Every structure is written in structure tokens, then in C-alpha cells.
Amino acid sequence: MEPVHLFSLASDQAKWLSLRQTAVSQNVANANTPGYAAVDVTPFQEVLDRTNLTLASTQPGHIALPEMDARADKVKKGKSWSVTHSKNSVSLEQEMIKGAQINGAFSLNRNLVSTFGRMLTAAVR
């Protein structure tokens, strides 16, 4: 039986989301600190790009994918919406949006792992 990479991928994303939530909470905590610059983690897509996963098949023609050269452009980091007199670049609105995105990603991750686990259990039975 081949290893199931979905669980390790979901674990990696959960760790990344945890780090991003830490960065967001650090930004919110320092929203009134003079001179504090908002921080964020690198996009999860870069983590996926560094992961060496290949498709496996039992027959050569089963998973034949066409060669593609198209790639998404890197999203450039935008500046904060506002900088206060104290040179603090934390925007609470941006941080709340990031927090909501993190919450949604955690929920999706949890639901996918739970569903895949139930599917795997049903297949084993």
C-alpha cells in the first residue's frame, strides 16, 4: 500500500495556518506600538512548490497529464492600508480579514481530513 500524502499535506497546511495566525495575532497585539511593521508568513503556495510530490499510477496510461507551461504570477505584497503618525503599519481591518481567511482555511482543512478519513475507513471495511 502506498503512503497517503493528503494527511501530511493537511498537516503541513495546518502548521502553516498556525504560524500565520500567530503573525496576525502579533500584528494585532502591536497595533499601537510606535514603529512596528506588520509581518506575515510566506504564501502556502511556496510551501507546495518546495514539496516533491509526484502522481503515481499502476498503469502508464491511467494518469496522463498534458504538459502545461502556464503558471500563476506571484502576487506582490501590498503595502498597509494606512500608516499612522507613529510609523506603525498595522491595519486592524486587514488583520481581521486575514483572521477570517485563516479560520475558513482551518475549517476546510479539518473537513477534508475528516471526510477523507471516513472514506478510508469505509474502504478498509
Summary of the structure (lengths in Angstrom):
residues: 125
radius of gyration: 19.7
end to end distance: 15.5
largest distance: 64.2
contacts: 238
relative contact order: 0.18
helix: 52%
strand: 0%
